[in-house]
Amino acid sequence: MVLNHLIETLPVTSIGFWGSISWFHQGNLETPITIYTLDVNSIRNKDKIVLVASRLPVPVVGYNALPDAFWKWLSEEILSWKAKRYIIIGGLREDIRKTTDEEWTSLIPTPMYTDLYGTQRTFKDQQTIKGPLNFLLTEGTAFQQPVLAILSYCNTYDIDIDASVLALKELEKIIGDNLHSDKLIEFDSSFLEGEMELISEGEEEFDEYDESFDEFEENNEEGSSNRDKESDFFSLHGSLKRLNDKADDLDKYK
């Protein structure tokens, strides 16, 4: 919800796409996962900012979750951009929060992020991380990339606007800019109802696509040597096109 709020309230331009369905919104072509650039003149922070946002709910765990191979590949692709820093937003189950805790958000910086920005980890020991957050943090640590995760305690069974506002306010403090956290603006995806479902196939169907992603990664290992080169923000779009050529039936990932 935080990223969708930023897209709804700030001037952005879509530059990269993933998914087998697309639409236009506020002048931008969009897909289930869309990459945007932010107009640097709209905020005080003049660094080039790129947003990677899921415009629709994408389950990361459970029966309907996308394969881990996809999240691992996407994380590695994003980290290959060699950005100044990466900030990711996620949630923590509210029921694991101790009543004695004062904070409703937790921070997880990679060692490189701490070295550069001084941010210390507030995420507790013996808590687990799943999905894309896990891969961005583990790959970011392994490849010495400056990655920070902002996690807010939330109701995981429903949309939690309060938790999203807390994460947004934390992001405001980190980048030192006004992100209109006084009122969270949601993306109305009701026009897509009946047009797509996330994943409805049984768990056994995922094995085939794990293999497809593994084969995709193997065929692109030669390109991994380009990590030491500066990547432009269109690299993900090109890789996604190659992935589309590799998998004929992306309806399974709608």
C-alpha positions in Angstrom: 0.0 0.0 0.0 2.9 2.4 0.7 4.3 2.2 -2.8 0.9 2.4 -4.4 0.3 5.6 -2.3 3.5 7.1 -3.6 2.4 6.3 -7.2 -1.0 7.8 -6.6 0.3 11.0 -5.0 3.6 11.8 -6.8 4.5 12.4 -10.5 5.8 9.1 -11.8 6.5 7.6 -15.2 6.3 3.8 -15.8 9.4 2.3 -17.5 9.3 -1.4 -16.9 6.7 -4.1 -16.7 6.0 -7.7 -15.6 2.7 -9.6 -16.2 0.5 -10.8 -18.9 -2.2 -8.1 -18.5 -1.8 -4.3 -18.8 -3.9 -1.2 -18.4 -3.5 2.6 -18.4 -3.8 4.7 -15.2 -3.2 8.4 -14.8 -1.4 8.4 -18.2 0.9 5.5 -17.4 0.9 2.0 -18.8 0.8 -0.5 -15.9 1.1 -4.2 -15.2 0.7 -6.3 -12.0 4.4 -5.4 -11.2 5.4 -2.1 -12.7 8.6 0.0 -12.4 8.4 3.8 -12.2 10.8 6.7 -12.2 9.9 9.6 -9.9 10.2 13.2 -11.0 13.1 14.5 -8.9 11.7 18.0 -9.0 8.6 16.8 -7.0 10.6 16.2 -3.8 13.6 17.8 -2.0 15.7 14.7 -2.3 17.2 15.1 -5.8 18.6 11.6 -6.2 17.0 9.6 -9.0 14.4 7.4 -7.5 13.0 4.2 -9.0 9.9 2.5 -7.6 9.2 -1.2 -8.1 5.5 -1.8 -7.1 3.0 -4.6 -7.1 -0.2 -2.9 -8.2 -2.3 -5.9 -7.2 -2.0 -8.2 -4.1 0.7 -10.8 -4.8 0.9 -13.6 -2.2 4.4 -14.4 -1.2 3.7 -17.4 1.1 1.1 -20.2 1.1 -0.9 -22.1 -1.5 -1.1 -19.2 -4.0 2.4 -17.9 -3.6 4.7 -17.3 -6.6 7.7 -19.6 -6.8 10.8 -18.7 -4.8 12.8 -18.9 -8.0 10.9 -15.9 -9.3 11.6 -13.8 -6.3 15.2 -14.8 -6.2 15.6 -13.9 -9.9 13.8 -10.6 -9.5 15.9 -9.6 -6.4 19.1 -10.4 -8.2 18.0 -8.3 -11.2 17.1 -5.3 -9.1 20.3 -5.5 -7.1 22.2 -5.6 -10.4 21.2 -1.9 -11.0 23.9 -0.9 -8.5 21.7 1.8 -6.9 22.9 4.2 -4.3 20.6 2.4 -1.8 17.6 0.1 -1.8 14.6 0.6 0.6 12.0 -2.1 0.8 8.6 -2.1 2.6 7.1 -5.1 4.3 5.0 -6.2 7.2 5.3 -8.3 10.4 2.5 -10.3 12.0 1.0 -8.2 14.8 0.7 -11.2 17.0 4.4 -11.6 17.4 4.9 -8.1 18.8 5.6 -8.0 22.5 3.3 -5.8 24.6 6.3 -4.2 26.1 7.6 -3.0 22.8 7.4 0.7 22.2 7.9 0.7 18.4 5.4 -0.5 15.8 8.1 -0.7 13.1 11.3 -2.6 12.7 14.3 -1.8 10.6 16.7 -4.3 8.9 19.7 -2.8 7.2 22.4 -4.9 5.5 25.9 -4.3 6.8 26.7 -2.1 3.8 23.7 0.1 4.5 24.7 0.5 8.2 28.3 1.4 7.1 27.0 4.1 4.7 24.0 5.5 6.7 24.5 4.4 10.3 21.1 2.8 10.6 21.0 0.0 13.2 18.9 -3.1 13.1 15.8 -3.1 15.4 14.4 -6.3 14.0 14.4 -8.9 16.8 16.4 -12.2 16.9 14.6 -15.5 16.1 12.0 -13.9 13.8 11.7 -15.1 10.3 11.5 -13.3 6.9 9.9 -14.8 3.8 9.2 -14.0 0.2 10.9 -11.1 -1.7 12.1 -9.4 1.5 14.1 -12.5 2.3 15.9 -12.6 -1.1 16.6 -8.9 -1.2 18.1 -8.9 2.2 20.1 -12.2 1.8 21.3 -11.3 -1.8 22.0 -7.7 -0.7 24.1 -8.9 2.2 26.0 -11.5 0.1 26.8 -9.0 -2.7 27.5 -6.1 -0.2 24.6 -3.9 -1.4 23.1 -1.1 0.8 19.6 -2.5 1.4 17.2 -1.4 4.2 13.9 -3.1 5.0 11.1 -1.1 6.8 8.7 -3.5 8.5 5.5 -2.5 10.3 3.5 -4.8 12.6 0.2 -5.4 10.8 -3.0 -7.4 10.5 -1.9 -10.0 7.9 -5.5 -11.1 7.3 -6.8 -7.8 6.0 -5.6 -4.5 4.5 -4.0 -2.6 7.4 -4.0 1.1 6.6 -2.6 2.1 10.0 0.4 -0.2 9.5 1.0 1.3 6.1 0.9 4.8 7.5 3.5 3.9 10.1 5.8 2.5 7.4 5.2 5.6 5.3 6.1 7.9 8.2 9.3 5.9 8.7 10.2 6.3 5.1 9.6 10.1 5.4 12.1 10.2 8.2 14.7 8.2 6.3 14.6 10.2 3.1 13.8 13.5 4.7 10.8 14.4 2.6 7.1 14.9 2.8 5.3 11.9 1.3 1.8 13.0 2.2 1.4 10.5 5.1 -1.5 12.5 6.5 -3.9 10.6 4.2 -3.1 7.3 2.6 -4.3 7.1 -1.0 -5.2 3.6 -2.2 -5.1 2.2 -5.8 -8.6 1.2 -6.9 -8.2 -2.0 -8.8 -11.9 -2.9 -8.9 -11.9 -2.4 -12.6 -9.7 -5.5 -12.9 -12.2 -7.8 -11.1 -13.0 -10.7 -13.4 -10.1 -9.9 -15.7 -7.4 -11.7 -13.7 -6.8 -13.9 -10.7 -3.4 -14.3 -9.0 -2.7 -18.0 -9.1 -5.4 -20.7 -8.8 -3.5 -23.8 -9.8 -2.6 -26.5 -7.3 0.8 -26.5 -5.6 2.0 -29.3 -8.0 1.8 -26.8 -10.9 4.6 -24.7 -9.4 7.3 -27.4 -9.9 7.1 -26.9 -13.7 7.6 -23.2 -13.4 10.4 -23.5 -10.8 12.2 -25.6 -13.5 11.4 -22.9 -16.1 12.9 -20.2 -13.9 15.9 -22.4 -13.2 16.5 -23.0 -16.9 16.0 -19.2 -17.5 18.7 -18.5 -14.9 21.1 -21.0 -16.3 20.7 -19.6 -19.8 21.5 -16.2 -18.5 24.5 -17.0 -16.3 26.8 -15.4 -18.8 25.0 -12.2 -18.3 25.7 -12.3 -14.6 29.2 -11.2 -15.2 27.8 -7.8 -16.1 27.1 -7.1 -12.4 30.3 -5.1 -12.3 29.0 -2.8 -15.0 26.6 0.1 -14.4 23.1 -1.2 -15.3 20.4 1.1 -16.6 16.8 0.9 -15.3 15.6 -0.8 -18.5 17.6 -4.0 -17.8 14.6 -5.5 -15.9 12.3 -4.9 -18.8 14.7 -6.6 -21.2 15.1 -9.6 -18.9 11.4 -9.9 -18.5 11.0 -10.0 -22.3 13.4 -12.9 -22.4 11.5 -14.6 -19.7 8.3 -14.1 -21.6 9.9 -15.8 -24.6 11.0 -18.7 -22.3 7.6 -19.4 -20.7 4.6 -19.7 -23.1 1.9 -19.6 -20.5 2.4 -16.7 -18.1 -1.3 -16.8 -17.3 -0.2 -19.0 -14.4 1.5 -15.9 -12.9 -1.4 -13.5 -13.4 
